[in-house]
Amino acid sequence: MSKVLAGLKVLEQGTFITGPACGMLLGDLGADVIKIEQPETGDPFRAFEGGLYSPHFQTYNRNKRSLTLNTKNPDDLEVFDALIRESDVYIQNFRPGAAERLNAGEARLREINPRLIYCAISGFGATGPAAGRPSYDTVAQAASGFLNLLVNPANPRVVGPAIADSMTGFYATYGILGALYERQRTGVGRKVEVSMLEAMSHFNLDAFTHYYSAGEVMGPYSRPSVSQSYVLECADGKWVALHMSSPEKFWQGLANAIERPNLFQDPRFASRKARIDNQETLIELLGELFRGHTRAEWCARLEAEDVPHAPMYDTSEALEDPQARHLELLVTGTHPTLGEFRTVRSPVSFDGERALDVTAPPLLGEHDEEIRAQLRSRAR
C-alpha cells in the first residue's frame, strides 16, 4: 500500500490498548513508530496469558519497533530526548501527572521540540473530580451511557470486545492527523488530548441526540427495533442476521424468501410502525420459520431476493467468506524469530492499493541496538 505517512516519526509510550491502538493506526499508514517500553517487563499487555508476546499485545502493536528505556535513568533519558528532537508525534496514555514523573510531560518535551505533536490519552480527562480515577474499557462504556445499550436486561453481564479502548485510539489518531495538518501552516505543534469518557460519549452520539431532541432514553432494544434488525437460528444451529430497515422492497423480498408472500399485508406487520410495535411477535414467527432450513439455504434464498443479510459468523469463519477473501482482509507477515504472524489488514485503500504488507509486533527491546546505532550515526 502507498505509505501516506512515510517519513513521519512517532514515539509511543503507551500501554494496554488506547495508546498502542493510536500508534498502530499511524504505523498502518506508514509512519515509523517506535514503542518505548520499560526494560524487562515492557507493556503490561505483553504478559497476559504468560510470556511477553500475548495475543492481547499482538493485536495493537504491529508495524512498530520496540525500544526499552527507563526515562528516570539519565543515560536512557538522553536517548529519549534525542528521539524527541527528531520526532513528529509523541503518544502517552498515563494517568494525569504520571508523564511528568517520567520526564515526559508536555512542557518539557515542547522545549526540546516545538514542532512536536504531543498526544495525551486519559480515562476521565486531565482535570476535574474524576481525573485521577483509573479507567478501563468497561468503566468508560458505563460512564458514557454506552454500556446501558449493550447489556441484556434478561441476562445482565458485560458483553463484547474492548470498544471504548479501541475507539479512544481512533479518536486520538483523528486528533493527531488534524494537528499535523495545521502544523504545515504554523510550524508549531499542538497538545492533543482525548479521554475515554469523551471518546465514548461522542461515539454514543445517537443516544444523546434522541434524548436531547426527543426526550427518549434509549435502551438495548431501541435501535434494533427501529432499524428492524434480527438474529435468527437456522436448522443447523448456525445463525443469520437481518437488517431490514424501512424500504418495502426488502420486506417483500423477505416474504418471498420465507414463502409467505402475503405476510406483510397482515395489519401487525403492514407498516414500519406496526413492525416496530410488533417486533417480538415477528421475531417469534421468523424464528420458527428459520429453524426449518440450514444457514446456507437461507443465505441463498435471501441473496436471491436482495434482502440485507449476512451469516452471523464466528471468528473462525468470517475471514473465510468469499467476499472477505476477495478483499484480502487476512494478511500475513513474518517475524524474524517467531515465524508467521497473521492479522486483519488496515481497511483503508489508496488509489485501489490495499495494505497487504505488515510487520509483526516486536519482541521486547527487539530494536534497542538498531535504534541506538541510528542515533549515534546521526550524531556524528
C-alpha positions in Angstrom: 0.0 0.0 0.0 1.0 3.6 -0.5 2.6 4.7 2.7 0.8 8.0 3.1 2.6 8.8 6.4 6.0 7.7 5.2 8.7 9.8 6.9 6.5 10.6 9.9 8.3 9.7 13.1 6.2 8.7 16.1 7.2 7.8 19.7 4.5 5.8 21.5 4.9 5.4 25.3 1.6 3.6 25.6 0.4 0.5 27.5 -2.6 -1.8 27.2 -4.9 -0.5 24.3 -5.7 3.2 23.9 -2.1 4.5 23.3 -0.9 1.4 21.4 -4.1 1.4 19.2 -3.3 5.0 18.2 0.3 4.1 17.4 -0.7 1.1 15.4 -3.1 3.2 13.2 -0.3 5.6 12.4 2.0 2.7 11.7 -0.5 1.1 9.4 -0.4 4.3 7.3 3.4 4.1 7.0 4.7 6.1 10.0 7.9 4.9 11.7 6.5 4.1 15.2 9.0 3.4 18.0 7.3 1.9 21.1 9.1 3.0 24.3 8.8 0.2 26.9 10.1 -0.4 30.4 13.1 -2.7 30.5 12.4 -6.3 31.4 8.6 -6.0 31.7 7.6 -3.8 28.8 3.9 -3.1 28.1 1.9 -4.9 30.7 -0.3 -6.3 27.9 2.7 -8.4 26.9 2.3 -10.7 29.9 -1.3 -11.6 29.6 -1.6 -15.4 29.2 2.0 -15.8 30.1 5.2 -14.8 28.4 5.9 -11.4 26.8 4.1 -11.8 23.5 0.4 -12.4 24.3 -2.4 -12.2 21.7 -3.6 -9.1 23.5 -0.3 -7.4 22.9 0.0 -8.6 19.3 -3.4 -7.1 18.5 -2.4 -3.5 18.9 1.3 -3.5 18.2 2.1 -4.4 14.6 4.1 -2.1 12.4 6.2 -0.8 15.3 9.7 -1.1 16.6 10.4 -1.7 20.4 12.9 0.2 22.4 13.4 -0.3 26.1 14.1 2.8 28.1 13.8 3.9 31.7 13.4 7.7 31.4 14.2 8.2 35.1 17.7 6.9 34.3 20.0 9.8 33.0 21.5 7.7 30.2 18.2 6.4 28.9 16.7 9.9 29.2 19.4 11.2 26.9 18.4 8.7 24.3 14.8 9.5 24.8 15.5 13.3 24.4 17.4 12.6 21.2 14.5 10.8 19.8 12.1 13.6 20.8 14.2 16.1 18.9 13.6 14.3 15.7 10.1 13.0 16.2 6.8 14.4 14.9 4.4 12.8 17.3 4.6 11.6 20.9 1.8 9.5 22.4 1.2 8.5 26.0 -1.9 7.2 27.9 -0.8 7.6 31.5 -2.9 9.0 34.3 -2.6 12.8 34.7 0.7 13.6 36.3 2.5 10.3 35.5 4.2 11.6 32.4 5.8 14.4 34.3 7.2 11.9 36.8 8.7 10.0 33.8 10.3 13.2 32.4 7.9 13.1 29.6 5.5 15.9 30.4 4.3 18.1 27.5 6.1 21.3 28.7 9.5 19.6 28.9 9.2 17.9 25.6 7.9 21.1 23.9 11.1 22.9 25.0 13.1 20.1 23.2 11.0 20.1 20.1 8.5 23.0 19.5 7.1 21.2 16.4 6.1 18.1 18.4 2.5 16.9 18.4 2.0 15.8 22.0 -0.9 13.3 22.4 -2.1 12.7 26.0 -4.8 10.0 26.4 -6.6 9.6 29.7 -9.5 7.8 31.3 -11.6 10.8 32.5 -9.6 13.9 31.3 -6.7 15.9 32.7 -8.8 17.9 35.2 -12.0 17.6 37.2 -13.3 15.5 40.1 -12.7 12.1 38.3 -9.4 13.0 36.7 -7.4 10.7 39.0 -9.6 7.7 38.8 -8.4 4.5 37.0 -10.3 3.7 33.8 -10.5 0.6 31.6 -12.9 -0.2 28.8 -15.9 -1.3 30.8 -15.6 1.8 33.1 -15.6 4.2 30.1 -18.5 2.4 28.4 -20.5 2.6 31.6 -19.7 6.2 32.4 -20.7 7.3 28.8 -24.1 5.6 28.8 -23.0 3.2 26.1 -22.9 0.1 28.2 -26.5 0.6 29.1 -27.3 0.0 25.4 -25.5 -3.4 25.3 -26.5 -5.2 28.5 -29.4 -7.6 28.1 -31.8 -6.9 30.9 -32.7 -10.6 31.0 -29.1 -11.7 31.4 -27.2 -8.6 32.7 -23.5 -9.1 32.1 -20.8 -7.3 30.1 -20.5 -8.5 26.5 -18.4 -7.8 23.5 -14.9 -6.5 22.7 -13.0 -3.5 24.1 -14.9 -0.9 22.1 -14.1 2.1 24.4 -10.3 1.3 24.3 -10.2 1.0 20.5 -12.4 4.0 19.8 -10.3 6.2 22.0 -7.3 5.1 20.0 -9.2 6.1 16.8 -10.2 9.5 18.2 -6.6 10.2 19.3 -5.4 9.4 15.8 -8.0 11.7 14.3 -6.8 14.5 16.6 -3.1 13.9 15.7 -3.8 14.0 12.0 -5.7 17.3 12.4 -2.8 18.7 14.4 -0.3 17.6 11.8 -2.3 19.3 9.0 -2.3 22.5 11.0 1.4 22.3 11.7 2.1 22.5 7.9 0.8 26.1 8.1 2.1 27.2 11.5 5.2 25.2 12.0 4.2 24.7 15.7 3.0 21.5 17.4 -0.1 21.1 19.4 -1.1 19.2 22.5 -3.8 16.7 21.5 -5.9 15.5 24.5 -8.7 12.9 24.5 -10.2 10.9 27.3 -12.0 7.6 27.1 -15.1 9.3 28.6 -15.1 12.0 25.9 -14.5 9.5 23.1 -17.3 7.1 24.1 -19.7 10.0 24.8 -19.1 11.1 21.2 -19.4 7.6 19.9 -22.7 7.3 21.8 -23.9 10.4 19.9 -27.2 8.9 18.6 -28.5 8.1 22.1 -27.7 11.6 23.3 -29.4 13.2 20.3 -32.5 11.2 20.9 -32.6 12.2 24.5 -32.0 15.9 23.9 -34.1 16.3 20.8 -37.0 13.9 21.7 -36.7 13.2 25.4 -36.2 9.5 24.6 -33.8 7.4 26.8 -32.7 4.6 24.6 -32.2 1.1 25.8 -30.7 -2.1 24.4 -33.6 -2.8 22.0 -34.2 0.8 20.9 -32.0 0.9 17.8 -32.6 -2.8 16.7 -36.3 -2.2 17.0 -36.2 1.0 14.8 -33.8 -0.5 12.3 -35.7 -3.8 12.3 -32.6 -5.9 13.0 -32.9 -9.7 13.7 -30.7 -12.7 14.5 -32.3 -16.0 13.7 -31.2 -19.5 14.4 -31.2 -22.0 11.5 -31.7 -25.8 11.3 -28.0 -26.5 11.6 -27.6 -24.4 14.8 -25.9 -21.5 12.8 -27.4 -18.0 12.7 -28.3 -15.4 10.2 -28.6 -11.6 10.8 -31.1 -9.4 9.0 -31.2 -5.6 8.9 -34.4 -4.8 7.2 -34.7 -1.0 7.7 -37.8 0.5 6.1 -37.8 0.0 2.2 -40.8 -2.1 1.3 -38.8 -3.9 -1.4 -36.7 -5.6 1.3 -39.7 -6.7 3.2 -41.4 -8.1 0.1 -38.1 -9.9 -0.7 -38.1 -11.4 2.8 -41.8 -12.5 2.3 -40.8 -14.3 -0.9 -37.8 -15.9 0.7 -39.8 -17.4 3.5 -42.6 -18.4 1.1 -45.2 -16.2 2.8 -45.8 -13.6 0.0 -48.7 -12.0 1.8 -47.3 -11.9 5.3 -46.7 -8.2 5.3 -50.3 -7.5 4.4 -51.1 -8.6 7.9 -52.0 -5.3 9.8 -49.5 -6.2 12.5 -46.6 -6.1 10.0 -48.0 -3.9 7.2 -46.2 -0.7 8.0 -42.9 0.4 9.6 -44.6 1.5 12.8 -46.6 -1.7 13.0 -43.5 -3.8 12.6 -41.7 -1.8 15.3 -44.7 -2.2 17.7 -45.0 -5.9 17.0 -41.3 -6.9 16.7 -41.5 -9.5 19.4 -44.3 -11.3 17.5 -42.3 -11.1 14.3 -39.2 -12.4 16.0 -41.2 -15.5 17.1 -42.7 -16.0 13.7 -39.5 -15.7 11.8 -37.6 -17.7 14.4 -39.9 -20.7 13.8 -39.6 -20.5 10.1 -35.8 -20.1 10.0 -35.3 -23.2 12.1 -36.7 -25.1 9.2 -33.7 -24.8 6.9 -29.9 -24.5 7.2 -28.0 -21.3 7.2 -26.6 -21.9 3.7 -30.1 -22.5 2.3 -31.4 -19.3 3.9 -28.5 -17.2 2.7 -29.1 -18.4 -0.9 -32.8 -17.6 -0.6 -32.2 -14.1 0.9 -29.5 -13.2 -1.6 -31.8 -14.2 -4.5 -34.4 -11.8 -3.1 -31.9 -9.0 -2.4 -32.6 -9.0 1.3 -30.0 -7.2 3.6 -28.5 -10.2 5.5 -25.3 -11.9 6.4 -24.3 -15.2 8.1 -23.6 -14.4 11.8 -20.1 -15.8 11.6 -17.7 -16.6 14.5 -14.1 -15.6 14.3 -13.0 -18.8 12.6 -15.5 -18.3 9.8 -15.6 -14.6 9.0 -12.4 -14.2 7.0 -13.0 -17.4 5.0 -16.1 -15.8 3.4 -15.6 -15.4 -0.4 -16.0 -11.6 -0.1 -13.5 -11.4 2.7 -11.1 -13.5 0.7 -11.6 -11.3 -2.3 -10.9 -8.2 -0.2 -7.7 -9.9 1.1 -8.6 -8.9 4.7 -6.3 -11.6 6.2 -2.7 -10.7 5.7 0.5 -12.4 6.8 3.8 -11.1 8.0 6.9 -13.0 9.1 8.7 -12.3 12.4 12.5 -13.0 12.2 12.4 -15.3 15.2 8.8 -16.3 15.8 7.7 -17.0 12.3 4.3 -16.4 10.7 2.1 -13.6 12.0 -1.5 -13.3 10.7 -3.8 -10.3 11.2 -6.5 -8.2 9.6 -5.2 -5.5 7.3 -5.9 -1.8 7.5 -9.4 -1.3 6.0 -8.2 1.8 4.0 -7.1 1.6 0.4 -5.4 4.4 -1.6 -6.0 4.5 -5.3 -7.1 0.9 -5.2 -4.0 -0.3 -3.4 -4.6 -2.4 -0.3 -2.5 -2.5 2.8 -1.2 -6.1 2.3 2.2 -5.8 3.9 2.5 -5.9 7.7 5.4 -6.0 10.2 4.9 -8.5 13.1 4.7 -7.0 16.6 8.1 -6.6 18.1 9.7 -8.6 20.9 10.5 -6.5 24.0 13.6 -4.4 23.1 13.9 -6.1 19.7 15.2 -2.9 18.2 17.3 -1.5 21.0 20.6 -1.8 19.2 19.3 -0.7 15.9 17.7 2.5 17.1 20.6 3.4 19.4 23.0 2.8 16.5 20.9 5.1 14.2 21.0 7.8 16.8 24.8 7.5 17.2 25.2 7.6 13.4 23.1 10.8 13.1 25.0 12.4 16.0 28.3 12.2 14.2 
